[in-house]
Amino acid sequence: MDLFDTQTDNTRDRVPLAERMRPETLDALVGQEHVTGPGGLIRQAVEKDRIFSMILWGPPGCGKTTLAGIIARQTRSRFLQFSAVLSGVKEIRSVIDQAQVMRASGKKTVLFVDEIHRFNKAQQDAFLPHVESGLITLIGATTQNPSFEVIPPLLSRCRVITLKPLSEAAVGRIIDRALSDRTAGLGELNLVLAPDARAHLIRIADGDARTALNGLEQAASLVLPARPGSESNKGQRIDVKDLEAALQKKALLYDKNGEEHYNLISALHKSLRGSDPDAALYWLARMLAAGEDPLYIARRMIRFASEDIGCADPQALGVAVNAMEAFKCIGAPEGELALVQAAVYLATAPKSNRLYTAYKAVRKKVQETGSLPVPLHIRNAPTALVEASGYGKGYRYAHDYKNAVVKQAYLPEPLKGKRFYHPTDRGYEALIKKRLETWRRLMCPEKSPGEKEDERS
């Protein structure tokens, strides 16, 4: 028998708590006050009855579907809900036909498309003329960045409204309301949620109201073993152990192809660059726990070793490559420790981006100057003909000179004296800098008349 069968409305009782507790007005909606509060964009549009097509972008359980329903209800529009997962172009045409009938009777149609990012281009194209003509007010919902997933023509006809993850305070208010509401919630059961259990539920919810309410409902079903309606059900206490028994571990918010993927790898890269091993380990663990490909992370650390450390610690590249190879050999979970070791090494290594900036400067100069000819004296002369043309003439073999250093131009004539690589004073690069300065003094005690200044590019 259902937990809530003692209620008078049996149909309602079988509806999940999260569905029953959906707010019906903007005032009752919690956590999105930046757009629904006084002066908020959606509040003003609803109050003036000038709603517009929009894409609601936010994490799971933040109120996207609820907000769309409130907009339709408070503007006395017909609300049609549409699933991008289950529907296609045929269903879209049916909805458009219904909207035309409603318009003839003077009623507006709000079409809510859940998970609009799952629509392909043809499906999204089907909405365009009807959004543009105003036949329908489209409200799309997505957890993915619309700029990645929604076609530009449709995106240009909609306003993107960013919804926030619910704060802990907002989730707490939703839980308390569900416990006290005697009509739609659990109020008639007089349940008591222990303070530490409440804090645990809020933490597990991770900003998702649906997760919080589902967890509360599951825990309630565990502490009420007797037949609903009996006196033994009254005033039961929900403790942390009840929640732990009822809840499954919440999957971390992550999408390996969407914005969160790039956010997390960016956080890892910047933590390594900022020499913070603790933050680097946290973001590494977050990505691995969410199911990211460990070899992708390893490849990014290899890139980091050259881009942000370079010659300040030449061993960093080897550490990163070895970590990838170690993971390939032993796999997960044991191989994850090799990635951990590499992350800590990279975070604590001296930093230099001078290889990165030097290569950028060289590529830019190549684009600017094109295919400058190789100086004759450093060209290869494999035949008598090219040797007679001056190939290799005047080349100085460095090993024939003291310290294997000899003054000689290796760049094309228009770039003579140009410097791209400017080592720092950090780590091994400080030794490289000192070595280069010594060689330059040996090769050029006084600057040649036509030599360019040492300039950073």
C-alpha positions as a Markdown table, in Angstrom:
| # | Residue | x | y | z |
|---|---|---|---|---|
| 1 | Met | 0.0 | 0.0 | 0.0 |
| 2 | Asp | 1.3 | 3.5 | -0.9 |
| 3 | Leu | 2.7 | 5.6 | 1.9 |
| 4 | Phe | 0.1 | 8.3 | 1.5 |
| 5 | Asp | -3.0 | 6.2 | 0.8 |
| 6 | Thr | -4.7 | 7.6 | 3.9 |
| 7 | Gln | -5.1 | 10.9 | 2.2 |
| 8 | Thr | -8.5 | 11.7 | 0.7 |
| 9 | Asp | -7.2 | 12.2 | -2.8 |
| 10 | Asn | -5.7 | 8.9 | -3.8 |
| 11 | Thr | -4.7 | 10.1 | -7.2 |
| 12 | Arg | -2.7 | 12.9 | -5.8 |
| 13 | Asp | -1.1 | 10.7 | -3.2 |
| 14 | Arg | 0.5 | 8.5 | -5.9 |
| 15 | Val | 2.2 | 11.5 | -7.5 |
| 16 | Pro | 5.8 | 11.8 | -6.3 |
| 17 | Leu | 6.5 | 14.4 | -3.6 |
| 18 | Ala | 8.7 | 16.4 | -5.8 |
| 19 | Glu | 5.9 | 16.8 | -8.3 |
| 20 | Arg | 3.3 | 17.6 | -5.7 |
| 21 | Met | 5.5 | 20.3 | -4.2 |
| 22 | Arg | 6.0 | 22.3 | -7.4 |
| 23 | Pro | 5.3 | 26.0 | -6.6 |
| 24 | Glu | 2.4 | 27.6 | -8.6 |
| 25 | Thr | 3.4 | 31.2 | -8.3 |
| 26 | Leu | 6.5 | 33.3 | -8.7 |
| 27 | Asp | 6.3 | 34.3 | -5.1 |
| 28 | Ala | 6.5 | 30.6 | -4.0 |
| 29 | Leu | 9.4 | 29.8 | -6.3 |
| 30 | Val | 12.6 | 29.5 | -4.3 |
| 31 | Gly | 16.2 | 30.2 | -5.4 |
| 32 | Gln | 15.8 | 32.2 | -8.6 |
| 33 | Glu | 15.0 | 35.6 | -7.2 |
| 34 | His | 17.5 | 37.3 | -9.6 |
| 35 | Val | 14.9 | 36.8 | -12.4 |
| 36 | Thr | 11.7 | 36.2 | -10.5 |
| 37 | Gly | 12.0 | 38.7 | -7.6 |
| 38 | Pro | 10.9 | 42.3 | -7.7 |
| 39 | Gly | 12.3 | 44.0 | -10.7 |
| 40 | Gly | 13.5 | 40.7 | -12.2 |
| 41 | Leu | 13.2 | 40.2 | -15.9 |
| 42 | Ile | 10.7 | 37.3 | -15.8 |
| 43 | Arg | 8.7 | 39.0 | -13.0 |
| 44 | Gln | 8.3 | 42.1 | -15.1 |
| 45 | Ala | 7.4 | 40.1 | -18.3 |
| 46 | Val | 4.7 | 38.2 | -16.4 |
| 47 | Glu | 3.2 | 41.2 | -14.6 |
| 48 | Lys | 3.0 | 43.1 | -17.9 |
| 49 | Asp | 1.8 | 40.0 | -19.8 |
| 50 | Arg | 4.6 | 40.5 | -22.3 |
| 51 | Ile | 6.3 | 37.1 | -22.2 |
| 52 | Phe | 8.9 | 36.2 | -24.7 |
| 53 | Ser | 10.5 | 33.1 | -26.1 |
| 54 | Met | 13.4 | 32.0 | -23.9 |
| 55 | Ile | 15.9 | 29.3 | -23.1 |
| 56 | Leu | 16.1 | 28.4 | -19.4 |
| 57 | Trp | 19.7 | 27.3 | -18.8 |
| 58 | Gly | 20.5 | 25.8 | -15.5 |
| 59 | Pro | 21.5 | 22.6 | -13.6 |
| 60 | Pro | 19.1 | 19.8 | -12.8 |
| 61 | Gly | 16.5 | 20.5 | -10.2 |
| 62 | Cys | 16.8 | 24.3 | -10.2 |
| 63 | Gly | 13.2 | 24.9 | -11.3 |
| 64 | Lys | 13.3 | 25.2 | -15.1 |
| 65 | Thr | 10.1 | 23.2 | -15.7 |
| 66 | Thr | 8.4 | 24.7 | -12.7 |
| 67 | Leu | 9.2 | 28.3 | -13.8 |
| 68 | Ala | 7.8 | 27.6 | -17.3 |
| 69 | Gly | 4.5 | 26.3 | -15.9 |
| 70 | Ile | 4.2 | 29.4 | -13.6 |
| 71 | Ile | 4.8 | 31.7 | -16.6 |
| 72 | Ala | 2.0 | 30.0 | -18.5 |
| 73 | Arg | -0.4 | 29.9 | -15.5 |
| 74 | Gln | 0.1 | 33.5 | -14.5 |
| 75 | Thr | -0.3 | 34.8 | -18.1 |
| 76 | Arg | -3.4 | 32.6 | -18.7 |
| 77 | Ser | -1.7 | 30.9 | -21.6 |
| 78 | Arg | -2.2 | 27.3 | -22.7 |
| 79 | Phe | 0.7 | 25.3 | -21.5 |
| 80 | Leu | 1.9 | 22.5 | -23.7 |
| 81 | Gln | 4.8 | 20.4 | -22.5 |
| 82 | Phe | 7.0 | 18.7 | -25.0 |
| 83 | Ser | 9.9 | 16.3 | -24.6 |
| 84 | Ala | 12.9 | 16.5 | -26.9 |
| 85 | Val | 13.7 | 12.9 | -26.0 |
| 86 | Leu | 10.3 | 11.4 | -27.1 |
| 87 | Ser | 9.1 | 13.7 | -29.8 |
| 88 | Gly | 10.0 | 14.6 | -33.4 |
| 89 | Val | 9.0 | 16.8 | -36.3 |
| 90 | Lys | 5.6 | 15.1 | -36.6 |
| 91 | Glu | 4.7 | 16.0 | -33.0 |
| 92 | Ile | 5.9 | 19.5 | -33.5 |
| 93 | Arg | 3.5 | 19.9 | -36.4 |
| 94 | Ser | 0.6 | 18.7 | -34.2 |
| 95 | Val | 1.5 | 21.2 | -31.5 |
| 96 | Ile | 1.6 | 24.0 | -34.1 |
| 97 | Asp | -1.9 | 23.0 | -35.4 |
| 98 | Gln | -3.2 | 23.2 | -31.8 |
| 99 | Ala | -1.6 | 26.6 | -31.3 |
| 100 | Gln | -3.3 | 27.9 | -34.4 |
| 101 | Val | -6.7 | 26.8 | -33.0 |
| 102 | Met | -5.9 | 28.4 | -29.7 |
| 103 | Arg | -4.9 | 31.7 | -31.4 |
| 104 | Ala | -8.2 | 31.7 | -33.3 |
| 105 | Ser | -10.0 | 31.6 | -29.9 |
| 106 | Gly | -7.8 | 34.4 | -28.6 |
| 107 | Lys | -5.6 | 32.3 | -26.3 |
| 108 | Lys | -1.8 | 32.3 | -26.3 |
| 109 | Thr | 0.3 | 29.1 | -26.3 |
| 110 | Val | 3.4 | 28.5 | -24.3 |
| 111 | Leu | 5.3 | 25.5 | -25.6 |
| 112 | Phe | 7.7 | 24.1 | -23.1 |
| 113 | Val | 10.5 | 21.9 | -24.6 |
| 114 | Asp | 12.4 | 20.0 | -22.0 |
| 115 | Glu | 16.0 | 19.1 | -22.8 |
| 116 | Ile | 15.9 | 21.2 | -26.0 |
| 117 | His | 19.6 | 20.5 | -26.5 |
| 118 | Arg | 18.6 | 16.9 | -27.6 |
| 119 | Phe | 16.8 | 18.2 | -30.6 |
| 120 | Asn | 18.6 | 17.9 | -33.9 |
| 121 | Lys | 19.0 | 20.8 | -36.4 |
| 122 | Ala | 15.9 | 19.8 | -38.4 |
| 123 | Gln | 13.7 | 19.7 | -35.3 |
| 124 | Gln | 15.0 | 23.0 | -34.1 |
| 125 | Asp | 14.4 | 24.5 | -37.5 |
| 126 | Ala | 10.8 | 23.5 | -37.4 |
| 127 | Phe | 10.2 | 25.9 | -34.5 |
| 128 | Leu | 11.7 | 28.9 | -36.2 |
| 129 | Pro | 8.9 | 30.4 | -38.3 |
| 130 | His | 6.3 | 29.9 | -35.5 |
| 131 | Val | 8.5 | 31.5 | -32.8 |
| 132 | Glu | 9.2 | 34.4 | -35.2 |
| 133 | Ser | 5.5 | 34.9 | -36.0 |
| 134 | Gly | 4.6 | 34.8 | -32.4 |
| 135 | Leu | 2.3 | 31.8 | -32.8 |
| 136 | Ile | 4.0 | 30.1 | -29.9 |
| 137 | Thr | 6.0 | 31.4 | -27.1 |
| 138 | Leu | 8.9 | 28.9 | -26.8 |
| 139 | Ile | 10.4 | 28.1 | -23.5 |
| 140 | Gly | 13.2 | 25.6 | -23.8 |
| 141 | Ala | 15.0 | 24.1 | -20.9 |
| 142 | Thr | 18.6 | 22.8 | -21.0 |
| 143 | Thr | 21.4 | 21.8 | -18.6 |
| 144 | Gln | 23.9 | 22.4 | -21.4 |
| 145 | Asn | 25.3 | 25.7 | -22.6 |
| 146 | Pro | 22.8 | 26.9 | -25.3 |
| 147 | Ser | 25.6 | 28.4 | -27.4 |
| 148 | Phe | 27.0 | 24.8 | -27.9 |
| 149 | Glu | 23.7 | 23.0 | -28.4 |
| 150 | Val | 21.0 | 25.3 | -29.9 |
| 151 | Ile | 21.3 | 26.4 | -33.5 |
| 152 | Pro | 22.1 | 30.2 | -33.9 |
| 153 | Pro | 18.9 | 31.1 | -35.8 |
| 154 | Leu | 16.7 | 29.8 | -32.9 |
| 155 | Leu | 19.0 | 31.1 | -30.3 |
| 156 | Ser | 18.8 | 34.6 | -31.8 |
| 157 | Arg | 15.0 | 34.5 | -31.5 |
| 158 | Cys | 15.1 | 33.5 | -27.8 |
| 159 | Arg | 16.5 | 35.1 | -24.7 |
| 160 | Val | 18.8 | 33.0 | -22.6 |
| 161 | Ile | 17.9 | 33.1 | -19.0 |
| 162 | Thr | 20.6 | 31.6 | -16.7 |
| 163 | Leu | 19.2 | 29.9 | -13.6 |
| 164 | Lys | 21.5 | 29.2 | -10.6 |
| 165 | Pro | 22.0 | 26.0 | -8.7 |
| 166 | Leu | 19.9 | 26.3 | -5.5 |
| 167 | Ser | 21.8 | 27.5 | -2.5 |
| 168 | Glu | 21.9 | 25.4 | 0.7 |
| 169 | Ala | 19.5 | 27.9 | 2.3 |
| 170 | Ala | 17.0 | 27.5 | -0.6 |
| 171 | Val | 17.1 | 23.7 | -0.5 |
| 172 | Gly | 16.6 | 23.9 | 3.2 |
| 173 | Arg | 13.5 | 26.0 | 2.8 |
| 174 | Ile | 12.1 | 23.5 | 0.2 |
| 175 | Ile | 12.7 | 20.6 | 2.6 |
| 176 | Asp | 11.0 | 22.4 | 5.5 |
| 177 | Arg | 8.0 | 23.4 | 3.4 |
| 178 | Ala | 7.5 | 19.7 | 2.3 |
| 179 | Leu | 7.6 | 18.6 | 6.0 |
| 180 | Ser | 5.1 | 21.2 | 7.1 |
| 181 | Asp | 2.7 | 21.3 | 4.1 |
| 182 | Arg | -0.4 | 19.3 | 5.1 |
| 183 | Thr | -2.0 | 19.4 | 1.7 |
| 184 | Ala | 0.7 | 18.6 | -0.8 |
| 185 | Gly | 3.5 | 17.6 | 1.4 |
| 186 | Leu | 4.2 | 15.3 | 4.4 |
| 187 | Gly | 2.7 | 17.6 | 7.0 |
| 188 | Glu | 0.0 | 15.2 | 8.2 |
| 189 | Leu | 2.6 | 12.7 | 9.1 |
| 190 | Asn | 4.2 | 15.0 | 11.7 |
| 191 | Leu | 7.7 | 13.7 | 10.7 |
| 192 | Val | 10.7 | 15.1 | 12.6 |
| 193 | Leu | 13.9 | 15.6 | 10.5 |
| 194 | Ala | 17.0 | 15.5 | 12.8 |
| 195 | Pro | 19.2 | 18.6 | 12.3 |
| 196 | Asp | 22.2 | 16.6 | 11.2 |
| 197 | Ala | 20.0 | 14.6 | 8.8 |
| 198 | Arg | 18.6 | 17.8 | 7.4 |
| 199 | Ala | 22.2 | 19.1 | 6.9 |
| 200 | His | 23.2 | 15.8 | 5.3 |
| 201 | Leu | 20.2 | 15.9 | 2.9 |
| 202 | Ile | 21.0 | 19.4 | 1.8 |
| 203 | Arg | 24.6 | 18.4 | 1.2 |
| 204 | Ile | 23.6 | 15.3 | -0.8 |
| 205 | Ala | 21.1 | 17.4 | -2.9 |
| 206 | Asp | 23.9 | 19.5 | -4.2 |
| 207 | Gly | 21.5 | 22.3 | -5.3 |
| 208 | Asp | 18.9 | 20.0 | -6.8 |
| 209 | Ala | 15.4 | 20.3 | -5.3 |
| 210 | Arg | 14.2 | 17.1 | -6.9 |
| 211 | Thr | 17.0 | 15.1 | -5.3 |
| 212 | Ala | 16.2 | 16.6 | -1.9 |
| 213 | Leu | 12.5 | 15.9 | -2.1 |
| 214 | Asn | 13.0 | 12.4 | -3.5 |
| 215 | Gly | 15.5 | 11.6 | -0.7 |
| 216 | Leu | 13.1 | 12.9 | 1.9 |
| 217 | Glu | 10.2 | 10.9 | 0.6 |
| 218 | Gln | 12.4 | 7.7 | 0.5 |
| 219 | Ala | 13.6 | 8.2 | 4.0 |
| 220 | Ala | 10.0 | 8.8 | 5.2 |
| 221 | Ser | 9.0 | 5.5 | 3.7 |
| 222 | Leu | 11.7 | 3.7 | 5.7 |
| 223 | Val | 10.7 | 5.2 | 9.1 |
| 224 | Leu | 7.0 | 4.5 | 8.6 |
| 225 | Pro | 6.9 | 0.7 | 8.4 |
| 226 | Ala | 3.4 | 0.4 | 9.8 |
| 227 | Arg | 0.2 | 0.6 | 7.8 |
| 228 | Pro | -0.3 | 4.3 | 6.9 |
| 229 | Gly | -2.9 | 6.0 | 9.1 |
| 230 | Ser | -1.9 | 4.1 | 12.3 |
| 231 | Glu | -0.9 | 6.1 | 15.3 |
| 232 | Ser | 2.6 | 4.5 | 15.3 |
| 233 | Asn | 3.3 | 6.6 | 12.2 |
| 234 | Lys | 2.9 | 9.9 | 14.0 |
| 235 | Gly | 6.0 | 11.9 | 14.9 |
| 236 | Gln | 8.5 | 9.5 | 13.6 |
| 237 | Arg | 12.1 | 10.8 | 13.5 |
| 238 | Ile | 14.3 | 10.7 | 10.4 |
| 239 | Asp | 18.0 | 10.4 | 11.3 |
| 240 | Val | 21.2 | 10.4 | 9.2 |
| 241 | Lys | 21.2 | 6.6 | 9.1 |
| 242 | Asp | 17.7 | 6.6 | 7.6 |
| 243 | Leu | 18.9 | 8.9 | 4.8 |
| 244 | Glu | 22.0 | 6.9 | 4.2 |
| 245 | Ala | 19.8 | 3.8 | 3.9 |
| 246 | Ala | 17.4 | 5.5 | 1.5 |
| 247 | Leu | 19.7 | 7.5 | -0.7 |
| 248 | Gln | 21.9 | 6.4 | -3.5 |
| 249 | Lys | 25.1 | 8.4 | -4.2 |
| 250 | Lys | 24.2 | 11.4 | -6.3 |
| 251 | Ala | 26.1 | 11.5 | -9.6 |
| 252 | Leu | 28.4 | 14.5 | -9.8 |
| 253 | Leu | 27.3 | 17.2 | -12.3 |
| 254 | Tyr | 29.3 | 16.6 | -15.4 |
| 255 | Asp | 29.0 | 16.3 | -19.1 |
| 256 | Lys | 32.0 | 15.1 | -21.0 |
| 257 | Asn | 31.0 | 17.0 | -24.2 |
| 258 | Gly | 29.5 | 20.1 | -22.7 |
| 259 | Glu | 30.5 | 23.2 | -20.7 |
| 260 | Glu | 31.1 | 21.5 | -17.4 |
| 261 | His | 33.8 | 19.3 | -19.1 |
| 262 | Tyr | 35.7 | 22.4 | -20.1 |
| 263 | Asn | 35.1 | 24.2 | -16.8 |
| 264 | Leu | 36.7 | 21.3 | -14.8 |
| 265 | Ile | 39.7 | 20.8 | -17.1 |
| 266 | Ser | 40.2 | 24.6 | -17.0 |
| 267 | Ala | 40.1 | 24.5 | -13.2 |
| 268 | Leu | 42.7 | 21.7 | -13.1 |
| 269 | His | 45.0 | 23.5 | -15.6 |
| 270 | Lys | 44.7 | 26.8 | -13.7 |
| 271 | Ser | 45.3 | 25.1 | -10.3 |
| 272 | Leu | 48.5 | 23.5 | -11.7 |
| 273 | Arg | 49.6 | 26.8 | -13.2 |
| 274 | Gly | 48.9 | 28.5 | -9.8 |
| 275 | Ser | 51.2 | 26.0 | -8.0 |
| 276 | Asp | 48.3 | 24.8 | -5.8 |
| 277 | Pro | 48.7 | 21.0 | -5.5 |
| 278 | Asp | 45.6 | 20.7 | -3.2 |
| 279 | Ala | 43.3 | 22.3 | -5.7 |
| 280 | Ala | 44.8 | 20.3 | -8.5 |
| 281 | Leu | 44.2 | 17.1 | -6.7 |
| 282 | Tyr | 40.6 | 18.1 | -6.0 |
| 283 | Trp | 39.8 | 18.9 | -9.6 |
| 284 | Leu | 41.6 | 15.7 | -10.7 |
| 285 | Ala | 39.5 | 13.7 | -8.3 |
| 286 | Arg | 36.3 | 15.4 | -9.4 |
| 287 | Met | 36.9 | 14.6 | -13.1 |
| 288 | Leu | 37.8 | 11.0 | -12.4 |
| 289 | Ala | 34.8 | 10.5 | -10.1 |
| 290 | Ala | 32.6 | 11.9 | -12.8 |
| 291 | Gly | 33.8 | 9.4 | -15.4 |
| 292 | Glu | 36.3 | 11.5 | -17.4 |
| 293 | Asp | 38.7 | 9.5 | -19.5 |
| 294 | Pro | 42.0 | 9.4 | -17.5 |
| 295 | Leu | 44.1 | 9.4 | -20.6 |
| 296 | Tyr | 42.5 | 12.7 | -21.7 |
| 297 | Ile | 43.6 | 14.2 | -18.3 |
| 298 | Ala | 47.0 | 12.7 | -18.8 |
| 299 | Arg | 47.3 | 14.3 | -22.3 |
| 300 | Arg | 46.3 | 17.7 | -20.9 |
| 301 | Met | 49.0 | 17.4 | -18.2 |
| 302 | Ile | 51.6 | 16.6 | -20.9 |
| 303 | Arg | 50.6 | 19.7 | -22.7 |
| 304 | Phe | 50.8 | 21.6 | -19.4 |
| 305 | Ala | 54.3 | 20.4 | -18.8 |
| 306 | Ser | 55.5 | 22.1 | -22.0 |
| 307 | Glu | 53.2 | 25.1 | -21.9 |
| 308 | Asp | 53.5 | 26.2 | -18.3 |
| 309 | Ile | 56.8 | 24.7 | -17.1 |
| 310 | Gly | 58.9 | 24.1 | -20.1 |
| 311 | Cys | 62.6 | 24.4 | -19.5 |
| 312 | Ala | 62.1 | 25.7 | -15.9 |
| 313 | Asp | 62.0 | 21.9 | -15.1 |
| 314 | Pro | 62.8 | 19.8 | -18.2 |
| 315 | Gln | 61.9 | 16.6 | -16.2 |
| 316 | Ala | 58.2 | 17.7 | -16.0 |
| 317 | Leu | 57.4 | 16.5 | -19.5 |
| 318 | Gly | 58.9 | 13.1 | -18.7 |
| 319 | Val | 56.9 | 12.8 | -15.5 |
| 320 | Ala | 53.7 | 13.6 | -17.4 |
| 321 | Val | 54.5 | 11.1 | -20.2 |
| 322 | Asn | 55.4 | 8.4 | -17.7 |
| 323 | Ala | 52.2 | 9.0 | -15.8 |
| 324 | Met | 50.2 | 8.3 | -19.0 |
| 325 | Glu | 52.2 | 5.2 | -19.8 |
| 326 | Ala | 51.9 | 3.9 | -16.2 |
| 327 | Phe | 48.1 | 4.3 | -16.4 |
| 328 | Lys | 48.0 | 2.5 | -19.7 |
| 329 | Cys | 50.0 | -0.4 | -18.1 |
| 330 | Ile | 47.9 | -0.9 | -15.0 |
| 331 | Gly | 44.6 | 0.9 | -15.6 |
| 332 | Ala | 42.1 | 2.1 | -13.0 |
| 333 | Pro | 42.0 | 2.4 | -10.1 |
| 334 | Glu | 45.6 | 1.7 | -9.4 |
| 335 | Gly | 46.9 | 3.8 | -12.3 |
| 336 | Glu | 45.1 | 6.8 | -11.0 |
| 337 | Leu | 47.9 | 7.3 | -8.4 |
| 338 | Ala | 50.3 | 7.9 | -11.3 |
| 339 | Leu | 48.2 | 10.8 | -12.4 |
| 340 | Val | 48.0 | 12.0 | -8.8 |
| 341 | Gln | 51.8 | 11.9 | -8.6 |
| 342 | Ala | 52.2 | 13.8 | -11.9 |
| 343 | Ala | 49.6 | 16.4 | -10.8 |
| 344 | Val | 51.5 | 17.1 | -7.6 |
| 345 | Tyr | 54.9 | 17.3 | -9.4 |
| 346 | Leu | 53.5 | 19.7 | -12.0 |
| 347 | Ala | 51.9 | 21.9 | -9.5 |
| 348 | Thr | 55.0 | 22.2 | -7.4 |
| 349 | Ala | 57.5 | 22.6 | -10.3 |
| 350 | Pro | 59.0 | 26.0 | -11.1 |
| 351 | Lys | 56.9 | 27.7 | -13.8 |
| 352 | Ser | 57.7 | 29.3 | -17.1 |
| 353 | Asn | 55.6 | 29.9 | -20.2 |
| 354 | Arg | 58.6 | 31.1 | -22.3 |
| 355 | Leu | 58.5 | 28.1 | -24.6 |
| 356 | Tyr | 54.8 | 28.8 | -25.3 |
| 357 | Thr | 55.3 | 32.5 | -25.9 |
| 358 | Ala | 58.4 | 32.0 | -28.0 |
| 359 | Tyr | 56.6 | 29.5 | -30.2 |
| 360 | Lys | 53.6 | 31.9 | -30.6 |
| 361 | Ala | 55.9 | 34.7 | -31.5 |
| 362 | Val | 57.7 | 32.6 | -34.1 |
| 363 | Arg | 54.5 | 31.4 | -35.7 |
| 364 | Lys | 53.3 | 35.0 | -35.9 |
| 365 | Lys | 56.6 | 36.1 | -37.5 |
| 366 | Val | 56.4 | 33.2 | -40.0 |
| 367 | Gln | 52.9 | 34.4 | -41.0 |
| 368 | Glu | 54.1 | 37.9 | -41.3 |
| 369 | Thr | 57.3 | 37.3 | -43.3 |
| 370 | Gly | 56.3 | 34.2 | -45.3 |
| 371 | Ser | 59.0 | 31.8 | -46.8 |
| 372 | Leu | 62.2 | 33.8 | -46.2 |
| 373 | Pro | 65.2 | 32.1 | -47.9 |
| 374 | Val | 67.5 | 30.0 | -45.8 |
| 375 | Pro | 70.9 | 31.7 | -45.6 |
| 376 | Leu | 73.3 | 30.2 | -48.1 |
| 377 | His | 76.0 | 29.3 | -45.5 |
| 378 | Ile | 73.8 | 27.0 | -43.5 |
| 379 | Arg | 72.2 | 25.3 | -46.6 |
| 380 | Asn | 73.1 | 21.7 | -47.3 |
| 381 | Ala | 75.5 | 21.2 | -50.2 |
| 382 | Pro | 75.2 | 17.5 | -51.3 |
| 383 | Thr | 76.2 | 18.1 | -54.9 |
| 384 | Ala | 79.0 | 20.0 | -56.7 |
| 385 | Leu | 76.4 | 22.1 | -58.5 |
| 386 | Val | 74.7 | 23.5 | -55.4 |
| 387 | Glu | 78.1 | 23.9 | -53.8 |
| 388 | Ala | 79.2 | 26.0 | -56.8 |
| 389 | Ser | 76.1 | 28.1 | -56.2 |
| 390 | Gly | 77.4 | 29.0 | -52.8 |
| 391 | Tyr | 75.5 | 26.5 | -50.7 |
| 392 | Gly | 77.4 | 26.0 | -47.4 |
| 393 | Lys | 80.0 | 28.5 | -48.2 |
| 394 | Gly | 81.5 | 30.1 | -45.1 |
| 395 | Tyr | 79.8 | 27.8 | -42.7 |
| 396 | Arg | 81.6 | 27.6 | -39.4 |
| 397 | Tyr | 81.6 | 24.2 | -37.7 |
| 398 | Ala | 81.0 | 25.0 | -34.0 |
| 399 | His | 83.0 | 22.1 | -32.6 |
| 400 | Asp | 86.1 | 23.6 | -34.2 |
| 401 | Tyr | 85.9 | 26.6 | -31.9 |
| 402 | Lys | 86.5 | 27.1 | -28.2 |
| 403 | Asn | 83.5 | 26.1 | -26.0 |
| 404 | Ala | 81.8 | 25.0 | -29.3 |
| 405 | Val | 80.6 | 28.5 | -29.7 |
| 406 | Val | 81.2 | 30.7 | -32.8 |
| 407 | Lys | 79.5 | 33.8 | -34.0 |
| 408 | Gln | 77.3 | 32.9 | -36.9 |
| 409 | Ala | 73.9 | 33.9 | -38.2 |
| 410 | Tyr | 71.3 | 31.2 | -38.4 |
| 411 | Leu | 68.2 | 33.2 | -39.1 |
| 412 | Pro | 67.2 | 34.7 | -42.4 |
| 413 | Glu | 68.7 | 38.1 | -43.1 |
| 414 | Pro | 65.6 | 40.1 | -42.3 |
| 415 | Leu | 65.4 | 38.5 | -38.9 |
| 416 | Lys | 69.1 | 38.7 | -38.0 |
| 417 | Gly | 69.5 | 39.3 | -34.3 |
| 418 | Lys | 65.8 | 38.6 | -33.5 |
| 419 | Arg | 65.2 | 36.8 | -30.2 |
| 420 | Phe | 62.1 | 34.8 | -29.5 |
| 421 | Tyr | 63.0 | 32.8 | -26.4 |
| 422 | His | 63.5 | 34.8 | -23.2 |
| 423 | Pro | 64.2 | 32.4 | -20.3 |
| 424 | Thr | 63.2 | 33.3 | -16.8 |
| 425 | Asp | 65.2 | 33.2 | -13.6 |
| 426 | Arg | 63.2 | 30.3 | -12.3 |
| 427 | Gly | 64.4 | 26.7 | -12.0 |
| 428 | Tyr | 66.6 | 25.2 | -14.6 |
| 429 | Glu | 65.7 | 28.0 | -17.0 |
| 430 | Ala | 67.9 | 30.3 | -14.8 |
| 431 | Leu | 70.9 | 28.2 | -15.8 |
| 432 | Ile | 69.8 | 28.3 | -19.5 |
| 433 | Lys | 69.5 | 32.1 | -19.2 |
| 434 | Lys | 73.0 | 32.4 | -17.7 |
| 435 | Arg | 74.4 | 30.1 | -20.4 |
| 436 | Leu | 72.9 | 32.0 | -23.3 |
| 437 | Glu | 74.2 | 35.3 | -21.9 |
| 438 | Thr | 77.7 | 33.9 | -21.6 |
| 439 | Trp | 77.6 | 32.6 | -25.2 |
| 440 | Arg | 76.3 | 35.9 | -26.5 |
| 441 | Arg | 79.2 | 37.7 | -24.8 |
| 442 | Leu | 81.7 | 35.2 | -26.3 |
| 443 | Met | 80.2 | 35.5 | -29.8 |
| 444 | Cys | 79.5 | 39.2 | -29.7 |
| 445 | Pro | 81.5 | 41.3 | -27.2 |
| 446 | Glu | 80.1 | 44.4 | -28.9 |
| 447 | Lys | 76.8 | 44.6 | -30.7 |
| 448 | Ser | 77.2 | 44.6 | -34.5 |
| 449 | Pro | 76.0 | 47.8 | -36.3 |
| 450 | Gly | 73.1 | 46.1 | -38.0 |
| 451 | Glu | 72.0 | 43.8 | -35.1 |
| 452 | Lys | 68.5 | 44.3 | -33.7 |
| 453 | Glu | 67.8 | 45.1 | -30.1 |
| 454 | Asp | 66.9 | 42.2 | -27.8 |
| 455 | Glu | 63.1 | 42.6 | -27.8 |
| 456 | Arg | 60.5 | 40.4 | -26.2 |
| 457 | Ser | 58.0 | 39.2 | -28.7 |
